[in-house]
């Protein structure tokens, strides 16, 4: 966020793809109405993105790919913009096999910023700035404990608003059955 301060953001590409069978084996809830589908991990990318970029983000277009035997998408393509007109594309997909791809690639007038491995690795202009371990859940639970101890609320609704907008305005395409019922 500090590196991006004062930059003009140009095209942004968010690629968040993993294997639902590895992260949610046998969990039918994710495919039911309200279960979020691919937005369960996709909202993580949107949380990072809305935190990094200084301007509010707006959904311009969403394309949801929903298995015929599910209520929620297995993949989604979003086109967003910020209030300065930056073009932002998000590609979410639960069908990837092998290691997950959790990358955010931001072009700016100062060069290129790339977060990978869900934010654990940060490159700026092809130089490694942070090479961290995946401590997402350890850090998250520590933050929860701190907020509860301080008896306060710490909520960013911007990512949830973008997901809600995608569900409300997104074009839906039926795709092959996922056999979610056979997993649970």
C-alpha positions in Angstrom: 0.0 0.0 0.0 2.9 2.3 0.8 4.6 1.6 -2.5 1.4 2.4 -4.4 0.8 5.7 -2.5 1.0 8.5 -5.1 1.1 6.2 -8.1 -1.3 6.3 -11.0 -2.7 2.8 -11.2 -2.9 1.4 -14.7 -4.2 -2.1 -15.6 -4.6 -4.5 -12.8 -5.0 -8.3 -13.1 -6.2 -10.4 -10.2 -5.8 -14.2 -10.8 -7.2 -16.2 -8.0 -7.5 -19.9 -9.0 -7.4 -23.1 -6.9 -8.9 -26.5 -6.5 -12.2 -26.5 -4.6 -11.7 -30.2 -3.9 -8.5 -29.5 -2.0 -9.9 -26.6 0.1 -13.5 -27.6 0.6 -13.7 -31.4 0.2 -17.3 -32.7 0.6 -18.6 -29.3 1.6 -21.9 -28.9 -0.2 -22.7 -25.6 1.6 -20.4 -23.7 -0.7 -22.6 -24.7 -3.7 -25.9 -23.8 -2.2 -27.5 -20.3 -2.3 -25.6 -18.1 0.0 -22.6 -20.3 0.0 -20.6 -18.0 -2.3 -19.0 -20.6 -4.5 -15.8 -19.3 -6.1 -16.3 -16.0 -4.2 -15.4 -17.8 -1.0 -11.7 -17.5 -1.9 -12.3 -14.6 -4.4 -13.4 -12.3 -1.6 -9.9 -12.7 -0.1 -8.4 -11.3 -3.3 -11.0 -8.4 -3.3 -10.1 -7.7 0.4 -6.5 -7.4 -0.5 -7.2 -5.3 -3.5 -9.6 -2.9 -1.8 -7.0 -2.4 1.0 -4.2 -1.8 -1.5 -5.8 0.7 -3.8 -6.6 4.1 -2.6 -9.7 4.7 -4.7 -13.1 3.0 -4.2 -13.7 0.1 -6.6 -16.8 -0.2 -8.8 -18.1 -3.3 -10.6 -18.6 -2.7 -14.3 -19.3 -6.2 -15.5 -19.4 -9.8 -14.1 -19.7 -13.1 -15.8 -20.5 -16.0 -13.5 -20.0 -19.7 -14.6 -22.4 -21.8 -12.6 -22.5 -25.6 -12.8 -26.0 -26.9 -13.7 -26.1 -28.8 -10.4 -25.1 -25.8 -8.2 -26.5 -22.5 -7.1 -23.2 -20.6 -6.9 -20.4 -20.1 -9.4 -17.4 -22.3 -9.9 -15.7 -19.5 -11.8 -16.2 -15.7 -12.4 -14.7 -13.0 -14.5 -15.1 -9.4 -13.2 -14.3 -6.1 -14.7 -13.9 -3.3 -12.2 -12.7 0.2 -12.2 -11.7 2.7 -9.6 -12.9 6.3 -9.4 -9.8 7.4 -11.4 -10.6 5.0 -14.3 -8.1 2.2 -13.7 -9.0 -1.0 -15.5 -9.1 -4.0 -13.2 -9.8 -7.5 -14.2 -10.4 -10.4 -11.8 -10.3 -14.0 -12.8 -11.6 -16.5 -10.2 -11.7 -20.2 -10.8 -12.3 -23.2 -8.5 -11.3 -25.8 -11.2 -7.6 -25.3 -11.2 -5.6 -28.4 -10.2 -2.1 -28.4 -8.7 -0.8 -25.5 -6.7 -3.1 -22.5 -6.3 -2.5 -19.2 -8.2 -3.2 -16.3 -6.0 -1.7 -13.2 -7.7 -2.4 -9.5 -8.0 -0.5 -7.7 -10.7 -0.7 -3.9 -10.7 0.9 -1.7 -13.4 1.5 1.9 -12.4 3.4 4.9 -13.6 6.2 3.9 -11.2 6.4 0.4 -12.5 4.9 -3.0 -11.7 3.8 -4.4 -8.3 3.1 -8.1 -8.0 1.7 -9.8 -5.0 1.7 -13.6 -5.2 1.0 -16.6 -3.0 -2.0 -14.7 -1.5 0.1 -11.7 -0.5 3.0 -13.7 1.0 5.4 -12.6 -1.7 5.8 -9.0 -3.0 7.8 -7.9 -6.0 8.2 -4.3 -7.1 9.8 -3.7 -10.5 11.1 -7.3 -10.6 12.7 -6.9 -7.2 11.6 -9.1 -4.3 10.5 -6.8 -1.4 8.8 -9.4 0.8 9.3 -13.2 0.8 7.1 -14.3 3.6 5.6 -17.5 4.8 1.9 -18.2 4.4 0.7 -17.0 7.8 -2.7 -15.9 6.6 -4.8 -17.8 9.2 -2.3 -17.3 12.1 -2.4 -13.5 11.5 -6.1 -13.5 11.0 -6.8 -15.3 14.3 -4.4 -13.0 16.1 -6.2 -10.0 14.7 -9.6 -11.5 15.7 -8.3 -12.0 19.3 -7.1 -8.4 19.4 -10.4 -6.9 18.1 -12.4 -9.1 20.5 -10.1 -8.1 23.5 -10.5 -4.4 22.6 -14.3 -4.9 22.2 -14.5 -3.2 18.9 -15.6 -3.8 15.3 -13.2 -4.0 12.4 -15.1 -4.6 9.2 -14.5 -3.6 5.6 -17.7 -4.0 3.6 -16.2 -3.0 0.2 -15.2 -6.6 -0.8 -18.6 -8.0 0.2 -20.3 -5.2 -1.7 -18.4 -6.1 -4.9 -19.4 -9.8 -4.5 -23.0 -8.8 -3.9 -22.9 -6.6 -7.0 -21.5 -9.5 -9.0 -24.3 -11.8 -7.9 -26.9 -9.1 -8.6 -25.7 -7.9 -11.9 -23.6 -10.7 -13.3 -24.3 -12.5 -16.5 -24.8 -16.2 -15.8 -23.6 -19.0 -18.0 -24.5 -22.7 -17.2 -21.5 -25.0 -17.3 -21.0 -28.7 -16.8 -22.3 -30.4 -13.7 -19.8 -30.4 -10.8 -21.3 -33.3 -9.0 -21.3 -31.4 -5.7 -23.9 -33.7 -4.3 -21.7 -36.7 -4.7 -18.9 -35.1 -2.6 -20.8 -34.7 0.6 
